[in-house]
Amino acid sequence: MNKFLISSVFLVALTGSAAAADMGFDVNGKPWYFTLQGSYGPVLGDNDFFAPNSNAAGPLFGSIDYGNAFVLGTSAGVFLNDNWRVGAEINYFNLDTDAMNFSAASAIGALGVTLGGDADGFTAMLDVGYEHDFSDRFGGFVEAGAGLINLNVNAATGAGFNGFVNSSDTVFAGKLGAGLTYDLTENVEFFGKYNFIFGEDASLQFTAPGAALNPVPFTVDTTQHTVLFGFRVKM
């Protein structure tokens, strides 16, 4: 992932929040907010992997397919005025791994290998958001941020490609998101949002215990498409 892109998102977030702070507004005496959010369902998309060196004649690459995902998280921050807010968000995720699909252009050709296990970790972001009310109860927002993705994969391949992945990495990441809110009371809102999270590739390794082979390093992209629902309390 391009570090310049991540740095740019973070710089825009800080610049926007600083400009809003200079305006000196408040939000009806309730500037602070706290959220609890989560979701469960099919994973949107897959992640590409790349192994430049192995016992094959050349690089191995393809994609990792997932089943369902579970996400649970929270965020907190402050409204700088009626529209701008800054805060921090952390989400734990767990994804079921289904298969490693090797590309036909890789050294071993097209091959689908069962990958039973899971991938979990967390995303931690500092972010800035802009909110707009559509009516007395409905509103919407966009947000951007930067931070970290931690990824830990604990999974084993099926027969014919015996081995396992049990390693982790933490990389820099950014996010772009949008959502809708609905006021349940003066202080409590229900919301739904979509986050596109993009980070540097995570460095992991594949181990084949029955082969005279050193662990094979490979990278996997950390893109995530996350849909979350939750509640926000203003204090």
C-alpha positions, 0 to 999 in steps of 0.5 A: 500500500502506498504510504503517501496515500495513507499519510494524505488521508491522515493529513486531510483528517487533521487539517479538517478537524483543526479548521473546524475547531477554529470555528468555535462552535458546540453541539447543543451542549452535547459535544461528546459521543460514544458508539457500540457497533457490530455485524455478522454475515458473508465477507465482501470480496477476497484478498490477494496473496503473493509468495515470491519464493518457494519450492515451486519453479516461480512465484505463487499467487492468487486469492484467499476466499472467506466465508462469514465475518464477525465484527464488534467495535466501538468509537468515541470522540467529540463534535467540534460543531453541528457538522464536524467531529473527530474521534477514534474507532477500534473494531475486532474482526474474525473471518472464516477462511475457506480456500486459497485459489492459485492463479493459472499464471502462477508457477503451479497453475490454477489450483484451489486448496481448502484453507480451514481456519480463521483470520482475526485481528483489529483495526484502530483508526483516528478519524474525522467525520462530516455530518448533515441532517436531512430531517428532524430525525434522519441524517448522514455522514462521511468520514476518513481516517488513518491507523493500523490493521492487525491480522492474524491467520490460523488456518490449515490447508487440505489434502494434497497441499498439506501445511498451515499458516499461523502468523500475524502482522500489523500494518499502516492503513486508512479508511473511507466511510459513509453512513446514515443515522436515525434519532431514537431520542435526543441523545441516542441514535441508531446508525448504519455505515460502510467502511472501505479499509485499505492498508499495506500488505501483511507479511505472513508465512506458510509452513509444510511440516512434512516437507524438507522446506523452510517456511515460505514467506508470502504477503496478503492484501488487507483490504476490507469492506465492512458494513456496521450497525450500532448505536451512538450516544451523545453526552 
